[in-house]
Amino acid sequence: MKATDIRLEPPGGAFPGVDDTLAETPGVTRDAVLNIEWMDDGGLSVLYRLGADEPATVRDALDSDETVREYEIVETDGPWLYAFILAERSDLMGELLDIADEFTLVIDGPFEWTDEGVDITVAGRMEDIQRAHARASEHFDLTIDRLREYEPAHVGPLAQLTDRQREALRTAYELGFYETPRRTSYEEIATELGCVPSTANDLLRRTEARLVGAVLDP
């Protein structure tokens, strides 16, 4: 299995949609996308690491973006804050994920922003990487480094959860557990998961602890 580092240059320096909103917001810096996934309905689930003068600036920007369905902000004592965002599909970012899916490539995050573009690592068979490069060149200005043997170096936070933990987190989120005020209870979550409330409580606490630990201490 081969890997290569790629630098993408999206038009205007950002992908259309929520990424463009964050890029254009004064006082907000996109450092990295730590995890990105398709939702079942075609939307995107994205975990950003951001620099911001004030967390409220990020909230105001996301509130004003019609492509954002829901979001959660995690503040830290360090220089970064984290934004977990559910958004409508971005055609350009979606095209990138479609190409990776079509050629069975691993996008080994994070996506990291620089002054010249966004840096990512992709892995797969040599011929698939070459074909994907040709396809992606139709949509992006990009440079590709030499091929090398793939050695996994990054594991996204959500990838560190078990299937059951991911199911619990998704169920709680969709039922409104993380909204203010909460729109659901452990009893309702337990019903959806087919367990008792105390088990749902314990499962979510363990899930949250693992996820936060993976984000803050990668």
Disulfide bonds with the S-S distance in Angstrom:
none
